[in-house]
Amino acid sequence: MRRFQIAPGVHLSYDAAQKFNRCRISIHFAFPARRETATAHALLPLVMERGYADCPDMTQMTKKLARLYGADLTVDARPMGCSHNLCVSITGIKDQFALEGEKLTQEYAALALGTAFHPYFVGSTFDPEAVGIEKQMLKKALEDEVNDKRLYCQRQANREFFGDSPAGVRQEGYLEEVDGLTPEALTEAYDEMLRTANIELIVLGCDEASTTAVKDALLTELSAIDRAPLPRAENIAMPRREPVRKVEHFDTTQAKLCMLFTLGQPMQPEQLAAVRLAMALYGGSVTSRLFLNVRERDHLCYYCSSSFQSFTGSMAVNSGVEHTDAARAEQAVLKELADLCDGPITDEELEDCRRGLLAGMNGLEDTLGGIETWYYMEVLRGGPVQTPDDARRALLAVTREDVRDILKQFTLSVSCLLTREEGNENG
C-alpha cells in the first residue's frame, strides 16, 4: 500500500491488489464529532445512499449497479473515538473481466464521486421526501436500542464513562432531535463535512492509470469547495476515577453487565501489539481467562469477553449473567485481571493466544474490505502506518512482561448492570 498527500487534508492510498478479480474505491471523510450536529450526521449516510443527482432514486440506483455486473455501493458512518467518519465505497469486477470491454473503473468512480459530492437535491437542499423517510428509519433504530439489552448496556456505560468529553457524543444520534431535523439542517451538516473533513481516498485493485484518473476526478470535485480541513482528532484517554456503579431495572431473563476500564493516558502506537495479546489473554479469545475461568469453570455467565478501543484507551468487559450472580461475576472479572497482572502466565496459554491472533491476522489481506479497514485504522491511530506483516512481527516480539505492563495500567471506571428489581423473579 502506498500513501501520499494530494491536497491539504487529502491523502491517496492505493494498492494494485493484483490477486483479486475485483476493485474497490472508497472515499472516507473524517471530522471531529460535535454534539450540535451528531443527529444530522447520523442521518446523512442514510439519505446519501438513496441516490445522487444523476441517479436520484433507489430503483434507478439498483438497476445501475446491476448493469455494472452487480457492483456494490455503500454509504456508512463509523464512530472513531472523537471523530465521526463517513465512507462512500463501491466494489466491482475489474475492467479486464467486463464482457464487452466496458470501462468499469470509470463508472465506479463516477458513482462514488457522484454520491459523495452531488447528492440529489430538490432546490437547494436534500429531497424532503427522502429525508422524511430516513428520519423514520433512524428514529425506529434509536427507539429499538433498548430492545438489544447488550448494546443498550454498553451505550449506557459509555455515556457515564465519557461524559461530556468529545468521545461522549452519541454518534448514532439523539432520539429527541430526529423529528426536528429539516432538509436545511441536513444540508448544512453535509456542507460542513465537505469543508472540514480530512479525506482519505483508498483505491484498491486498479492499475496506476485508473488510480490517477480517480485521484484527478476527486481533486476536480474538491476544487469547487472552499475547503478548510480541521486537524485530525488525536487519541484520548479518560482520567482515572473512583468506580461508578449504575443499575437499571428491566424484567429480562438474563442480566447484562458492562465494565469499562481506562488506561489513564492515550495509547501509544507502539503499545498496540502488547494490547492485542493482553486482550486475547484476558477475554478476547476462547483460550482467555474470562472464557475459561469465569464462563466455563465457574459458570458465572453465559458470555464474558473483553475488547479494547485504541482511540480512547478504554477496555470494555461485557457479560450476560444470572441476576443473582451479577455481583460475583463482577468480582470474578476483577480477580482475573489481578491474577494476570500479578500471578503466573504459562507459556502454553501465552502461545495459544499468540497463535490465535496470528491466524486471524493472516486472513486480513484476503478481502479488499479487510485491506482497506486495516490501513484506514492505521491512519486514524496516528504514528507510522504498519503493514499486517509489521504487526505480525511486533506481535511475535511481545513478552509476558509487556502484557502485564499494559494490564496493570487499566483501572475500573464504570460498572453498568441491567437487572430485575429484587423480588421480581418472573422473566
Secondary structure, DSSP 8 states (H G I E B T S, - for coil): -EEEEEETTEEEEEE--TT-SEEEEEEEEEEE--GGGHHHHHHHHHHHTT-BTTB-SHHHHHHHHHHTTS-EEEEEEEEETTEEEEEEEEEEE-GGG-TT---HHHHHHHHHHHHHH-B-EETTEE-HHHHHHHHHHHHHHHHHGGGSHHHHHHHHHHHHHHTTSGGGS-TT--HHHHTT--HHHHHHHHHHHHHH-EEEEEEES--HHHHHHHHHHHHHHHHTS------------------EEEEEE---SSEEEEEEEE-SS---GGGHHHHHHHHHHHTSSTTSHIIIIIIIIT---SEEEEEEETTTTEEEEEEEE-GGGHHHHHHHHHHHHHHHHHS---HHHHHHHHHHHHHHHHTGGGSHHHHHHHHHHHHHH-SS---HHHHHHHHHT--HHHHHHHHTT-EEEEEEEEE--TT----
